[in-house]
Amino acid sequence: MAMKLIREKTEMTLLDLAEGFQVRSYSAISTTVGKLNKLMGSDGKILADYELLRIEIDEK
């Protein structure tokens, strides 16, 4: 969720995120975010958790 939130809330590129998370390839970030998007579409609990985090971040 952190990768997706950072991607949405900043102007960091996939490469920037890969470096920040110490991932070898920026495509791993894209794949991970894509998997989360799919999970959020099928699991309401994951979607609710994500939305709660997003709201908490927006309030700060």
HELIX and SHEET records of a PDB file:
HELIX    1   1 ALA A    2  LYS A    9  1                                   8    
HELIX    2   2 LEU A   14  GLY A   20  1                                   7    
HELIX    3   3 TYR A   26  SER A   42  1                                  17    
HELIX    4   4 GLY A   44  ASP A   58  1                                  15    
END                                                                             
